[in-house]
Amino acid sequence: MALDVMAASSQVQTMAGALAAQAARMRVVPGFAAELLRTWHARSEEAQAYLEGLETGGIWPFAVPLEPLLSAFSVRGEPRDYAVMATDGSQIDADSHGMVRCLLINVGWAVITYGVKPHAWLSSRPTVHFRDEDLYREDEDGQQREMGDQMLGLLRTVAELERLADLAAEWREREDLVAVADGNLVRWEFGGRNAGSARTALLTRYTSALARFRRLGVPVCSYISRPNSREVANSVSLLALRDCGHTSDRCSQCAGRRPPLCESLRVLNDAQLLTHLRSGQRSALFRSLAPILQNYEAADRVLFCYLKLEDETARIEIPRWAAAPEYLSRVLSAVYGQCLRGRGYPVVLQEAHEQAVIHGPAREAFRRLVQTALVGEGLEPAVSLKRLSKDLRAV
């Protein structure tokens, strides 16, 4: 057995004890949070002005509410006629012990129409990368390094959005079209103090693809299942600090408490904070202040809200231009309808994932395809002894 479960058991018990102690300390926090939300809901303009006046929330990302904090808007029912599209991706990493240095990115997509002429277009497109400029990227320190997992993930993310924009261009004649991306539109991982030319180039491709939806007039959003974001909670914490003077010694609710209640708010995620929402309702809109958005065009900078479903609260991100009432209503009703059809998760994203995923037999087929092609060109498809030892174990 590779894992000694007994050796790990005491550590797991320690972890469980620590979590139980944290839960005990946090019992009063939800009530404190609810009171703060009620207070600042009634002072929404003041809250917005104060948060917009802050340059930064320190190390804690926060967001500016564009509507009162306890807003709850019912989402319109699913349209009778509409079209929805999504993409997803997967990859086969470059294997340093394999026959040849190459990687594959597979982008799958789904375009589904409902109404008088229901239709589904499900497909995928693989791209093989094998040239040096594909496999190596300039790092933050200016050195050429082999593409790691994070850079490969960014490359796949860009490929997914570019393909979604291509599909939007092909289907732009449909006035009821909605495009859905998987994961965030706020791409923190493109940033950093010294992002390097490779990340910068990928970010440029990403923001260019995002801008295409605006030029096409096709609203795009992203869907995040079970989000762990804390931007709203951090905003409420900052509002609490504003009134208590940044010290628990001056706050009757926090006297003798470490950490203070306003700082404990940051342990909650946004979904745990917005408990006033009922199924089929969206929260207030918030403007993200993520530094990476300074690289987006102004109209494409991201707003977000939360959508309450039966069993979870999802996060919806949308470019500013697509938050106009006529677009926002279309997006939310389509996404909510997709979630109802998919038992809590959008059908179109499920189908795009199924087209993108590369299962074990397909990975082996690709390996054999590479082997055959190399042999056909008179090349020797050799693997490393380490790889061979894993394939043919012996004692």
ABEGO torsion letter per residue (X at the ends): XABBAAAAAAAAAAAAAAAAAAAAAAAAAAAAAAAAAAAAAAAAAAAAAAAAABABAEABBBBBBABBAABBBBBBBBBABBBBBBBBBBBBBBBAABABBBBBBBBBBBBBBBEABBBBBBBBBBBBBABAAAABBBBAAGBBBBBBAAAAAAAAAAAAAAAAAAAAAAAAABAABBBBBBEBABBAAABEABAEAAAAAAAAAAAAAAAAAAAAGBBBBBBBBGBABAAAAAAAAAAAAAAAGGBAAABAAABGBOBBAAAAAAABBAAAABAABBBGBBBBBBBBABAAAAABBAAABBBBBBBBBAABBBBBBBBAAAABAAAAAAAAAAAAAAAAAAGGBBAAAAAAAAAABBBAAAAAAAAAAAAAAAAAAGBBBBBBAAAAAAABBBX
